[in-house]
Amino acid sequence: MRSRAEVDATLRTAKLNPAELLPAVHCLSFGPQGGAGECCLLQLEAGLCAELEAGCSLVIRGEKDEQAVLCSKDKTYDVKIADTSNMLLFIPGCRTPEELNADQASCNIIHSQIAGFSNNYWELRRCRPKLKKLRKLLMEDPYEGPDSAKDQTSTVSKYTTEDLLSLIQASEEEILHQLQVIGACVIEGYWRVLEFDYEMKLLNHVTQLIDSESWPFNKVPLRTCLEELGPLEPTDQESLHNLRLPFKVLSLQEMIEHILSSYGRKYSDDAGEVYFEMREDKICRAIAQMLLKNAVKFNLSEFHEVWQQSVPEGMSTSLDQLKGLALVDKASRPETIFLLKVEDLPEDNQERFNSLFSIREKWTEVDITPYIQDLCAEKQTVGALLTKYARSSVQNGIKVYNSRRPIS
């Protein structure tokens, strides 16, 4: 180990003035286990540091063929390796110049062992959660009802919350929020989405009851709904309960409450009675999807008429309700409308734009916005996305966007 005299001799050889340096001297040496590859450096923003210091966890998610992401409780970050020209040394208990300067007694030589070194570190960048896979997994086996023979014999994998946390590259809060967005519910301990026709059947039960009872759409009583629709429950439900399954089996009453929650807003009056305010836009949107799902293209004027006749009396339809669900072809004569769901489009930015420009060569900003809005990163605008991935021009006095690259 170096002595103070050896340190002073080295300073003189280097022509350094000891008066311009801190009095304490770090003498570094490699420990017996010191080396590269044993430690990784992770650069964290202040908020993530505070979470770790508060005892929260950070999780790296991704399967072998996926780019790793790091997740906090509510955010997702891309993990990139950043190289540095300066070698980074790992020194346990290393004291900073500020700490040494504050302690005037630290005038001695401090011998420290280097535990490891690295020429790079992990850099985090906030990114969109990768949630498309979530819907894909749940759509492998949609729930068709408690009396469905297919559901009782299905061998397709089902997923618990823990399963989804291990498979989906997103934070727990982002995953749970997306499950709510897609209308998933827990059945027998597993997250499931309702098969669309079965969901429409349950929604029809609810809207017919509202109509027959002449309830206002903003005050649908939960208790009466369950009492009136409960008898529709399959008779074999009791035998299912007698099996003493490890997970709860949802009854039709619980499914009806799930539909009310999916298509309405829950609230209580002063007496504690629970009501739902039904969401007109979401109900009209679902009925439009039902009408369009088996049609390649639908004459727009005819669709408007059939759609308005199909929604519950008292509700009004509007094309604004179909943003990100259906697209109007104004170039055809007569004008037509067809199903184009944003959730069916690729998750990658460039692939999404390629897909959209293969469907339609030129888009107005109004038409394309519902199909790219979910691609916007934090503080990014649709305009910025269009500038990066599309080329603008004016056609018949209207600004339109087309692809920057040839679409095969």
Disulfide bonds with the S-S distance in Angstrom:
none
